[in-house]
């Protein structure tokens, strides 16, 4: 699944010096039961990137 192509990623902050990534995303709908699964999958994929050690993925329903 391409979460970027689906428009689920709203914020991406990368601190290369601390090897930290913060991702803010939204589930496909407020009642979607797969939101936590998708967030976990995003984190797992980012951990496969060699330089990233600390990753936080936040799934939020209320976006500006």
N, C-alpha and C positions, 0 to 999 in steps of 0.2 A: 504494500500500500504506500502510495506517495503522499505523505502527510503535508508536504509543502504544496504539492499540486492541488490538494483538496482544500487548501487555505486554512489548515488547522494551526499552523505556527504563526504566532503574533509577535513574538519577541525572541531575539537570540542575542545574548551577550557572551562574548568570549574574552577571557583574561589569559593571554598566552603565557604570561610570566608565572601565574599561579596554576596553570593547566586546568582552569575552571571554565565550565560552560553552564549558562543558565538559559533554559528554554521555557517560554510561556506559550501554552497552547490551549485550545478549547476542544472539548469533545464535539462529536458531530451533532449532538443535541443535548439539552440539559439533563434529560433522563437516560442518556445513553450509558448502558452498563459496561461498554468496552473502553470508556475513557481512561481508566486506570491501566488497562492492558496496553492500550496504544502508548500511553506515557512511559510505561515500563519498557516497551519495545524501542522507543526513541532513545531512552537512556542506554539500553543494551547496545544499540548500534553505535552510539557516540563513544561508548567505552572501548569499542573496537578500533577507534582512531588512536594511533600511537601516543600522541601528545596529551590527550585528555585523561586526567586522573580523577577529577572531582566534578560531578555533573548533577545538576538539579533540574528536574523537569516538573513544572507546575501546570496542572490542568485546571483552568478556571472557566467559569461560565459567564461571569460578568466582566466584559471587556469594555474599554472606553470607546 
